[in-house]
């Protein structure tokens, strides 16, 4: 049943991607086909498995190789079409907050070059009037950002030049001058340009992030209800029955659902706490239901422009830190309360599924893990374990997940692009053993694989303390999701 639902969800995501790609013409369709090609081997594998047909690893690898070849071919066709069409610019990437950004934008061509070649002006006039553009050019100076070239676009204006001061001080000075001349009409961004050199983009304030619409708010409520239902079903699975077949037993699994919702709530409170501290507005969380673990977490949009990468880190880190600490506390207290006769019985081998949980269980339960085949545990153990898994999935270094935002804040957009690709490949391989990994990979691929829009000061790096916290939470993510090897489990005395 779960596999069928995952297949339906994957097909639904593909259909939704097709609808989104159609307005972009051939470019959009080729990009959509690349996504389809990546998912077809796994859809075929699990689809046939649902009907009792099992493909061995040789066939799976053959499908993967074929899909990779087709993916490369489609990529070449896509690049050929892109060369024939106008290239997307850095300005457009910032203004529209696209869901995918490679971090290596092509260098835009200036209007002066087009005039020299006798090309006509673009049909769509620049959004910034010439008189405003001249005024904006006057804010630059030799002690802040020495402008060398101005490139107007239909969405804003791009300035090449040389950074003469510290990024933070330069942004403050330029923003103050821009506000003195235009009040709140324009936004200024200091970014790493297409040549890995500092550049400035100015956009109209109308392109700021927009608040959630009424349909989006309705979707938030619907997803929250769905997540509560799947959390109830998770509790039923832990008790070895189906809630849909035994709805009268809902009171037995209510604590599980409330625990999952509490962990999600504390996670979001962490985000909101830091967002309010930095005067950043966050959108409502879109919770993601999941049958086996209750929820995959939540997707949260920024509804404000971020001032710098340190703020991006603080908000992204606070959520998983809060949810993770609560989950860890539940796990440890549950282990301490566990005793013979506790409500749940787990095979000892179950504690080998996580390095972190196995090590904590060995520390608290001691030699019990060596002397019995089944361990009686308190319900808090399972609730805390579920919370740690949900938190760890959101700390994966991919796209707009909390982990992706943390990587972008500390290491930059290019590094995030690489870690996103690696994460998707790893999830695809794990899908051979756990179909939920395919569902999570599809959600990242279609909803969260892009990076966040640049901050106003996108050059200044966070301090060493934040970098250390980033490494710590990424390490804990791996320790939660990675299983113990049999040899290591034996040395630890687990099983």
Secondary structure, DSSP 8 states (H G I E B T S, - for coil): -HHHHHHHHHHHHHHHHHHHHHTTHHHHHHHHHHHHHHHHHHHHHHHHHHTT----HHHHHHHHHHHHHHHHHHHHHHHHHHHHS----HHHHHHHT-S---S-------HHHHHHTT----SS--SS-HHHHHHHHTT--TTSEEEEEEEE-SSEEEEEEEE-S-HHHHHHHHHHHHHHHHTTSEEEEEEE-TTSSEEEEEEEGGGS-----HHHHHHHHHHHHHHHHHHHHHHHHHTTS-TTT-GGGHHHHHHHHHHHHHHHHHHHHHHHHHHHHTT--B---EEEEETTTEEEEEE--B-S--SBHHHHHHHHHHHHHHHHHHHHHHHHHHHHH--TT-SEEEEGGGGGG-HHHHHHHHHHHTTHHHH-SEEEE-HHHHHHHHHHHHHHHHTSSSTTSHHHHHHHHHH-HHHHHHHHHHHHHHHHHHTTT-HHHHHHHHHIIIII-S-----SB-S----HHHHHHHHHHHHHHHHHHS---HHHHHHHT--
